Amino acid sequence: MASSHTVLMRLVASAYSIAQKAGMIVRRVIAEGDLGIVEKTSATDLQTKADRLAQMSICSSLARKFPKLTIIGEELVVWVDPLDGTKEYTEGLLDNVTVLIGIAYEGKAIAGVINQPYYNYQAGPDATLGRTIWGVLGLGAFGFQLKEVPAGKHIVTTTRSHSNKLVNDCVTAMKPDDVLRVGGAGNKIIQLIEGKASAYVFASPGCKKWDTCAPEVILHAVGGKLTDIHGNSLHYNKEVKHMNSAGVLAALRNYDYYASRVPESVKNALVP
Protein backbone atom coordinates (compact mmCIF):
# COMPACT_ATOMS: atom_id res chain seq x y z
CA MET A 1 0.00 0.00 0.00
CA ALA A 2 2.83 2.39 0.87
CA SER A 3 4.38 1.66 -2.51
CA SER A 4 1.07 2.45 -4.26
CA HIS A 5 0.83 5.77 -2.42
CA THR A 6 4.39 6.64 -3.43
CA VAL A 7 3.66 5.93 -7.09
CA LEU A 8 0.45 7.99 -6.92
CA MET A 9 2.18 11.02 -5.43
CA ARG A 10 5.01 10.77 -7.99
CA LEU A 11 2.38 10.66 -10.71
CA VAL A 12 0.50 13.66 -9.29
CA ALA A 13 3.74 15.65 -8.96
CA SER A 14 4.63 14.84 -12.57
CA ALA A 15 1.11 15.68 -13.77
CA TYR A 16 1.39 19.06 -12.02
CA SER A 17 4.57 20.05 -13.86
CA ILE A 18 3.41 18.50 -17.14
CA ALA A 19 0.13 20.45 -16.99
CA GLN A 20 2.06 23.66 -16.44
CA LYS A 21 4.18 22.93 -19.52
CA ALA A 22 1.02 22.22 -21.53
CA GLY A 23 -0.40 25.54 -20.36
CA MET A 24 2.69 27.28 -21.72
CA ILE A 25 2.12 25.57 -25.08
CA VAL A 26 -1.50 26.80 -25.10
CA ARG A 27 -0.33 30.38 -24.52
CA ARG A 28 2.46 30.10 -27.12
CA VAL A 29 0.08 29.02 -29.89
CA ILE A 30 -2.14 32.06 -29.24
CA ALA A 31 0.91 34.33 -29.25
CA GLU A 32 2.12 32.91 -32.57
CA GLY A 33 -1.25 33.73 -34.15
CA ASP A 34 -1.89 30.48 -36.06
CA LEU A 35 -4.43 28.33 -34.20
CA GLY A 36 -4.55 25.63 -36.89
CA ILE A 37 -8.28 25.02 -36.32
CA VAL A 38 -9.94 21.88 -37.71
CA GLU A 39 -13.48 20.61 -37.19
CA LYS A 40 -13.73 17.15 -35.64
CA THR A 41 -17.45 16.28 -35.81
CA SER A 42 -19.15 19.68 -36.13
CA ALA A 43 -18.60 23.43 -36.13
CA THR A 44 -18.79 23.41 -32.32
CA ASP A 45 -16.42 20.42 -31.91
CA LEU A 46 -13.05 21.89 -32.77
CA GLN A 47 -9.39 20.98 -32.49
CA THR A 48 -6.50 23.42 -32.64
CA LYS A 49 -2.74 23.27 -32.97
CA ALA A 50 -2.62 23.79 -29.19
CA ASP A 51 -4.73 20.65 -28.63
CA ARG A 52 -2.36 18.59 -30.74
CA LEU A 53 0.90 19.95 -29.35
CA ALA A 54 -0.25 19.86 -25.71
CA GLN A 55 -1.60 16.31 -26.10
CA MET A 56 1.73 15.17 -27.59
CA SER A 57 3.68 16.86 -24.80
CA ILE A 58 1.55 15.42 -22.00
CA CYS A 59 1.44 11.87 -23.33
CA SER A 60 5.13 11.69 -24.23
CA SER A 61 6.17 13.09 -20.85
CA LEU A 62 3.98 10.66 -18.93
CA ALA A 63 5.08 7.72 -21.07
CA ARG A 64 8.73 8.60 -20.53
CA LYS A 65 8.38 8.89 -16.75
CA PHE A 66 5.89 6.03 -16.32
CA PRO A 67 6.52 3.57 -19.18
CA LYS A 68 4.14 0.92 -17.82
CA LEU A 69 1.23 3.35 -17.56
CA THR A 70 -1.65 3.25 -20.03
CA ILE A 71 -2.71 6.80 -20.82
CA ILE A 72 -6.43 7.49 -21.59
CA GLY A 73 -1.95 0.71 -16.74
CA GLU A 74 -3.74 -1.73 -15.65
CA GLU A 75 -5.67 -0.59 -12.58
CA LEU A 76 -4.26 2.95 -12.84
CA VAL A 77 -5.60 5.01 -15.75
CA VAL A 78 -4.79 8.60 -16.73
CA TRP A 79 -7.43 10.69 -18.53
CA VAL A 80 -6.05 13.71 -20.41
CA ASP A 81 -7.75 16.70 -22.01
CA PRO A 82 -4.93 18.89 -23.35
CA LEU A 83 -7.28 21.81 -24.06
CA ASP A 84 -10.69 21.86 -22.39
CA GLY A 85 -12.82 24.66 -23.81
CA THR A 86 -11.40 24.57 -27.34
CA LYS A 87 -14.25 26.55 -28.93
CA GLU A 88 -13.86 29.32 -26.37
CA TYR A 89 -10.09 29.26 -26.97
CA THR A 90 -10.67 29.95 -30.68
CA GLU A 91 -13.00 32.85 -29.79
CA GLY A 92 -10.67 34.56 -27.35
CA LEU A 93 -12.56 33.61 -24.16
CA LEU A 94 -9.29 32.55 -22.62
CA ASP A 95 -10.37 32.33 -18.98
CA ASN A 96 -12.63 29.39 -19.97
CA VAL A 97 -9.64 27.27 -21.02
CA THR A 98 -8.04 24.54 -18.89
CA VAL A 99 -5.63 21.62 -19.22
CA LEU A 100 -6.95 18.52 -17.44
CA ILE A 101 -5.05 15.46 -16.17
CA GLY A 102 -7.14 13.01 -14.14
CA ILE A 103 -5.95 9.81 -12.46
CA ALA A 104 -8.26 6.88 -11.72
CA TYR A 105 -7.69 3.69 -9.74
CA GLU A 106 -9.96 0.68 -10.21
CA GLY A 107 -12.45 2.92 -12.03
CA LYS A 108 -12.61 5.66 -9.39
CA ALA A 109 -11.22 9.16 -9.92
CA ILE A 110 -8.65 9.65 -7.14
CA ALA A 111 -6.33 12.49 -8.19
CA GLY A 112 -6.49 15.39 -10.59
CA VAL A 113 -4.68 18.45 -11.92
CA ILE A 114 -6.29 21.48 -13.57
CA ASN A 115 -4.05 24.09 -15.17
CA GLN A 116 -5.59 27.43 -16.14
CA PRO A 117 -3.14 28.86 -18.71
CA TYR A 118 -4.80 32.28 -18.78
CA TYR A 119 -5.71 32.75 -15.14
CA ASN A 120 -5.15 36.43 -14.33
CA TYR A 121 -4.97 37.42 -18.00
CA GLN A 122 -7.25 40.44 -17.50
CA ALA A 123 -5.09 41.87 -14.71
CA GLY A 124 -2.83 43.81 -17.05
CA PRO A 125 0.31 43.26 -19.14
CA ASP A 126 2.59 42.78 -16.13
CA ALA A 127 0.40 40.11 -14.49
CA THR A 128 1.73 36.59 -14.01
CA LEU A 129 -0.37 34.27 -16.15
CA GLY A 130 -1.62 30.83 -15.20
CA ARG A 131 -2.19 28.72 -12.13
CA THR A 132 -2.41 25.01 -11.34
CA ILE A 133 -5.03 23.48 -9.06
CA TRP A 134 -4.53 19.91 -7.85
CA GLY A 135 -6.17 17.45 -5.51
CA VAL A 136 -6.06 13.93 -4.13
CA LEU A 137 -8.99 12.19 -2.46
CA GLY A 138 -8.35 11.92 1.27
CA LEU A 139 -5.67 14.59 1.13
CA GLY A 140 -7.47 17.70 -0.13
CA ALA A 141 -7.36 20.18 -3.00
CA PHE A 142 -4.88 23.02 -3.39
CA GLY A 143 -4.03 26.07 -5.48
CA PHE A 144 -7.20 28.10 -4.92
CA GLN A 145 -9.28 29.73 -2.18
CA LEU A 146 -12.42 27.72 -1.43
CA LYS A 147 -15.56 29.88 -1.43
CA GLU A 148 -19.29 29.17 -1.46
CA VAL A 149 -22.25 30.92 -3.06
CA PRO A 150 -24.23 32.83 -0.39
CA ALA A 151 -26.81 30.66 1.42
CA GLY A 152 -30.16 30.53 -0.33
CA LYS A 153 -28.77 31.52 -3.74
CA HIS A 154 -29.04 29.07 -6.64
CA ILE A 155 -26.65 29.93 -9.46
CA VAL A 156 -26.37 27.35 -12.23
CA THR A 157 -23.41 27.07 -14.59
CA THR A 158 -23.98 25.22 -17.85
CA THR A 159 -22.75 24.87 -21.39
CA ARG A 160 -22.19 27.88 -23.59
CA SER A 161 -21.77 26.15 -26.95
CA HIS A 162 -23.61 22.80 -26.69
CA SER A 163 -27.07 23.79 -25.47
CA ASN A 164 -30.37 22.24 -26.55
CA LYS A 165 -33.96 21.95 -25.32
CA LEU A 166 -33.09 19.17 -22.86
CA VAL A 167 -30.29 21.22 -21.31
CA ASN A 168 -32.50 24.30 -21.03
CA ASP A 169 -35.44 22.37 -19.56
CA CYS A 170 -33.21 20.91 -16.86
CA VAL A 171 -31.63 24.27 -16.04
CA THR A 172 -35.07 25.91 -15.79
CA ALA A 173 -36.27 23.16 -13.44
CA MET A 174 -33.55 24.19 -10.95
CA LYS A 175 -35.34 27.55 -10.53
CA PRO A 176 -32.00 29.37 -10.60
CA ASP A 177 -31.45 32.94 -9.48
CA ASP A 178 -28.91 33.24 -12.27
CA VAL A 179 -27.49 31.10 -15.10
CA LEU A 180 -23.86 31.27 -16.24
CA ARG A 181 -23.18 29.91 -19.72
CA VAL A 182 -19.48 29.24 -20.06
CA GLY A 183 -17.11 26.83 -21.77
CA GLY A 184 -15.10 23.94 -20.36
CA ALA A 185 -15.95 21.34 -17.71
CA GLY A 186 -12.83 22.26 -15.76
CA ASN A 187 -13.83 25.91 -15.78
CA LYS A 188 -17.32 25.08 -14.48
CA ILE A 189 -15.97 23.10 -11.55
CA ILE A 190 -13.64 26.00 -10.72
CA GLN A 191 -16.74 28.22 -10.64
CA LEU A 192 -18.25 25.87 -8.04
CA ILE A 193 -15.22 25.79 -5.75
CA GLU A 194 -14.66 29.54 -5.96
CA GLY A 195 -18.22 30.54 -5.11
CA LYS A 196 -19.32 31.80 -8.52
CA ALA A 197 -21.89 29.05 -9.07
CA SER A 198 -23.71 26.55 -6.89
CA ALA A 199 -24.46 23.79 -9.44
CA TYR A 200 -23.15 22.54 -12.76
CA VAL A 201 -26.03 21.19 -14.85
CA PHE A 202 -25.45 19.58 -18.25
CA ALA A 203 -28.37 17.36 -19.28
CA SER A 204 -26.93 16.09 -22.53
CA PRO A 205 -24.38 13.63 -23.87
CA GLY A 206 -21.25 15.32 -25.15
CA CYS A 207 -19.03 15.63 -22.11
CA LYS A 208 -16.40 12.88 -21.97
CA LYS A 209 -14.45 11.08 -19.25
CA TRP A 210 -11.33 13.17 -19.86
CA ASP A 211 -13.48 16.28 -19.25
CA THR A 212 -14.72 15.13 -15.84
CA CYS A 213 -12.04 12.92 -14.23
CA ALA A 214 -9.72 15.64 -12.90
CA PRO A 215 -12.48 18.16 -12.06
CA GLU A 216 -14.46 15.49 -10.19
CA VAL A 217 -11.50 14.82 -7.89
CA ILE A 218 -11.02 18.50 -7.09
CA LEU A 219 -14.71 18.87 -6.26
CA HIS A 220 -14.96 15.66 -4.22
CA ALA A 221 -11.79 16.53 -2.29
CA VAL A 222 -13.53 19.62 -0.85
CA GLY A 223 -16.82 17.89 -0.05
CA GLY A 224 -18.74 18.36 -3.30
CA LYS A 225 -20.36 15.77 -5.54
CA LEU A 226 -20.38 15.03 -9.27
CA THR A 227 -22.57 12.38 -10.92
CA ASP A 228 -24.57 11.84 -14.06
CA ILE A 229 -28.11 13.28 -14.28
CA HIS A 230 -29.53 10.12 -12.66
CA GLY A 231 -27.25 10.45 -9.64
CA ASN A 232 -24.96 7.60 -10.72
CA SER A 233 -21.24 7.81 -10.04
CA LEU A 234 -18.99 8.01 -13.11
CA HIS A 235 -16.51 5.21 -13.73
CA TYR A 236 -13.07 5.67 -15.23
CA ASN A 237 -11.66 2.20 -15.88
CA LYS A 238 -9.96 1.85 -19.27
CA GLU A 239 -12.78 -0.25 -20.82
CA VAL A 240 -15.55 2.27 -20.04
CA LYS A 241 -17.17 4.22 -22.87
CA HIS A 242 -15.66 7.66 -23.17
CA MET A 243 -18.92 9.60 -23.51
CA ASN A 244 -20.81 10.66 -20.37
CA SER A 245 -24.03 9.74 -22.13
CA ALA A 246 -26.28 10.61 -19.17
CA GLY A 247 -24.92 14.12 -18.72
CA VAL A 248 -23.37 15.73 -15.65
CA LEU A 249 -24.77 17.11 -12.40
CA ALA A 250 -22.43 18.61 -9.81
CA ALA A 251 -22.62 20.83 -6.74
CA LEU A 252 -20.28 21.95 -3.98
CA ARG A 253 -23.10 21.93 -1.43
CA ASN A 254 -26.79 20.92 -1.42
CA TYR A 255 -26.37 18.37 -4.19
CA ASP A 256 -29.65 16.66 -3.20
CA TYR A 257 -31.60 19.86 -3.85
CA TYR A 258 -30.48 19.93 -7.47
CA ALA A 259 -30.76 16.17 -7.99
CA SER A 260 -34.36 16.23 -6.74
CA ARG A 261 -35.30 18.84 -9.35
CA VAL A 262 -34.13 16.97 -12.44
CA PRO A 263 -37.32 16.35 -14.49
CA GLU A 264 -38.34 12.77 -15.21
CA SER A 265 -38.58 13.68 -18.87
CA VAL A 266 -34.90 14.57 -18.84
CA LYS A 267 -33.95 11.34 -17.05
CA ASN A 268 -35.96 9.31 -19.54
CA ALA A 269 -34.19 10.97 -22.45
CA LEU A 270 -30.68 10.28 -21.13
CA VAL A 271 -29.67 6.63 -20.92
CA PRO A 272 -26.69 5.86 -18.65
Buried (B, 14 or more C-beta within 10 A) or exposed (E): EEEEEEEBEEBBEBBBEBBBBBBBBBBBBBEEEEBEBEEEEEEBEBBBBBBBBBBEBBBEBBEEBBEEBEBBBEEBBBBBBBBBBBBBBBBEBBBBBBBBBBBBBEBBBBBBBBBBBBBEBEEEEEEEBBBBBBBBBEBEBEBBEEEBBEEEEBBBBBBBBBBEEBBEBBBBBBEBEEBBEBBBBBBBBBBBBBBBBBBBBBBBBBBBBBBBBBBBBBBBBBEBBBBBBBBEEBBBBBEBEEEBBBBBBBBBBBBEBBBEBBBEEBBEBBEE
